[in-house]
Amino acid sequence: MKKSHLFLILILLSLISIFIGVKEVDIKSLLNFNKEQIEILYLSRFPRLISIIVAGSSMSIAGLIMQQISHNKFVSPTTAATVDSAKMGVLVAMILFSHSSSMKKMFISFIFALGGTFLFMQILKKIKIKNNIFIPLIGIMLGNIIDAISTFFAYRFDLVQNMSTWLQGDFSMVIKGRYELLYISIPLLFIAYLYANKFTIAGMGEDFATSLGLNYQLVINIGVIIVALISSLVIITIGKIPFLGLIIPNIVTIFKGDNMRENIGYTALFGAVFLLACDILGRLIIYPYEVSISLTVGVIGSAIFLYLLLRGNNL
């Protein structure tokens, strides 16, 4: 499938998305400049659409970067303890800085996500068995340990319900003034594109990358920083979206190969299309109510993940 086809699908789904909701919006009223209808689009539907596109693109590219620098197709922010570490950062912010701004919470979440991802990468260096399945299992175990610690302190400070509400992936609460932090992800995507070839070389191993004159550790650090920052931004504004950074890069790789510079555009577009399609499905299943995006993506993503596991070494 060409990029132009993905782009057309994205436009079509975007048009469908802005006309789906509890409050009906119709073209005739918009053409007549109905104030209430225009406000619904401006305050709710457009912010929701933009946040879906940006979150889908950025989390997919974050997964692509993690897979390149770890040289493992099953590593992503959700299987490398990045998201769980970001969750711990949110908890720390809620305990110590309960009345702080979203920007401050995002920064604390970013620091924890960065630390958790670096810890995973250090563990990865120590492991001699570079098995496709074994490596992400280590990341999942590390993430579960971090999550268990977060849950303990959440119980200790009576914040379990607040944490669950905050971190459940959900676009229904996205309105103007509550999603703009995601815009920070956009320049990160351009940086990822500029470093795409270097990430690819770094993924071939430290010795090989160094022999080509690449500053291996610097490139790895840049990749980890991009992944951690994107993950913390999405956690703060939307919540946890499982599997997205894992399955999208793999699907693109199956059809387009391993050239990251060429794949990055496809990954961003396909990630946005996939997340938007899941969001529309979640709004239609029990209309006028809606299913959270974390549940919709979790169900569909888990089925795709099982398929990828069965493919094994054919990835």
Beta strands, then each sheet from edge to edge (+ up, - down):
end
